Amino acid sequence: MRNQPGSPTNRPLAAAQSAVIDDGSFRLEPTPRLDQKRVLAAYSRWAPIYDFVFAKLIFFGAFFDQSRKRAIQHINTRSGSLLEVGVGTGVALSRYAPHLAVTGIDLSPDMLALARKRAVAEHLSHVRELREMDAAELDFADASFDTVAVMYVITVVPHPDRVLDEIARVLKPGGEAIFVSHFASEQPWRRAIEKVITPRTEHLGWRPDYPLARICGHPRLELVDVRHMPPLGVFSIVRLRKTETVPATAE
Ligand SMILES: C[S@@+](CC[C@H](N)C(=O)[O-])C[C@H]1O[C@@H](n2cnc3c(N)ncnc32)[C@H](O)[C@@H]1O
């Protein structure tokens, strides 16, 4: 899935890298109106209809599912342990290859209840654990996982920078984090729309103005690949690899 130098899909990678350099920092202010209470309330409402709307609904569901499928295809080429952060109703669980040892966590008990039901109903023996947990405070030891999947989650958490820190901590050195999300557009007209709708979407548990550059500059996670998915690159798949060595701290 890695872009070849000079290929058209290499442009987003270069743009993301230069945005981090221009910006100088990857820290993102917490989203003040996207607090835990709101996220829990939003996903309690979404839970009963989530699979239909975001995976099955003709056009809309298929639109979300296309990027999810592509990311899972890549995840299935990996081996060892997989953590899915924000596993939701477990829409991806049955699609993970049986050689992966899968752990899922989610903040919402309502979403997680559906994931647990699915794992039992579909006899998903590669799913080792489904736990209620905040992605900003993962209850796992350092370097526990070979792969972390973060699909449609980083733009819905109140503290995305803390979540990135936690992902970097629980990944093994050389391990990969795979993100799927909508990121803020580079096109001025689309960005203007995102700015206008952001205050209105936060109560739905979603922030459309999250800049891609913010997940690309973490000191322990190096950028491997960015793929803007058709149509129009509304969703992107981003791969980050945990560095093998701890970066030197500034004096
Ligand atoms: C849009 S859904 C994505 C579900 C699934 N990953 C998918 O591909 O459809 C976002 C999920 O993130 C969860 N979530 C939001 N904030 C979280 C947090 N701080 N810690 C863990 N999960 C969180 C929500 O409860 C919800 O299940």
The ligand as a Tripos MOL2 file, in Angstrom:
@<TRIPOS>MOLECULE
LIG
   27    29     1     0     0
SMALL
NO_CHARGES

@<TRIPOS>ATOM
      1 C1        -17.6400    6.4720   14.5300 C.3       1 LIG1
      2 S1        -17.5020    5.1520   15.6620 S.3       1 LIG1
      3 C2        -16.3410    4.0730   14.8480 C.3       1 LIG1
      4 C3        -16.6080    2.6070   15.1600 C.3       1 LIG1
      5 C4        -15.7710    1.6110   14.3450 C.3       1 LIG1
      6 N1        -14.3470    1.8110   14.5640 N.3       1 LIG1
      7 C5        -16.0870    1.6850   12.8580 C.2       1 LIG1
      8 O1        -15.1790    1.4900   12.0310 O.co2     1 LIG1
      9 O2        -17.2410    1.8690   12.4990 O.co2     1 LIG1
     10 C6        -16.5000    5.9000   16.9170 C.3       1 LIG1
     11 C7        -16.3460    4.9990   18.1380 C.3       1 LIG1
     12 O3        -15.3420    5.5920   18.9890 O.3       1 LIG1
     13 C8        -15.7640    5.4510   20.3260 C.3       1 LIG1
     14 N2        -15.0570    6.4280   21.1680 N.ar      1 LIG1
     15 C9        -15.2450    7.7650   21.2180 C.ar      1 LIG1
     16 N3        -14.4170    8.3210   22.1220 N.ar      1 LIG1
     17 C10       -13.6940    7.3090   22.6530 C.ar      1 LIG1
     18 C11       -12.6750    7.2400   23.6330 C.ar      1 LIG1
     19 N4        -12.2180    8.3330   24.2530 N.pl3     1 LIG1
     20 N5        -12.1720    6.0300   23.9450 N.ar      1 LIG1
     21 C12       -12.6020    4.9030   23.3120 C.ar      1 LIG1
     22 N6        -13.5670    4.9090   22.3740 N.ar      1 LIG1
     23 C13       -14.1110    6.0940   22.0420 C.ar      1 LIG1
     24 C14       -17.2720    5.6620   20.2620 C.3       1 LIG1
     25 O4        -17.9180    5.1570   21.4060 O.3       1 LIG1
     26 C15       -17.6140    4.9030   18.9870 C.3       1 LIG1
     27 O5        -17.9240    3.5680   19.2340 O.3       1 LIG1
@<TRIPOS>BOND
     1     1     2 1
     2     2     3 1
     3     2    10 1
     4     3     4 1
     5     4     5 1
     6     5     6 1
     7     5     7 1
     8     7     8 2
     9     7     9 1
    10    10    11 1
    11    11    12 1
    12    11    26 1
    13    12    13 1
    14    13    14 1
    15    13    24 1
    16    14    15 ar
    17    14    23 ar
    18    15    16 ar
    19    16    17 ar
    20    17    18 ar
    21    17    23 ar
    22    18    19 1
    23    18    20 ar
    24    20    21 ar
    25    21    22 ar
    26    22    23 ar
    27    24    25 1
    28    24    26 1
    29    26    27 1
@<TRIPOS>SUBSTRUCTURE
     1 LIG1         1 GROUP 0 **** ****
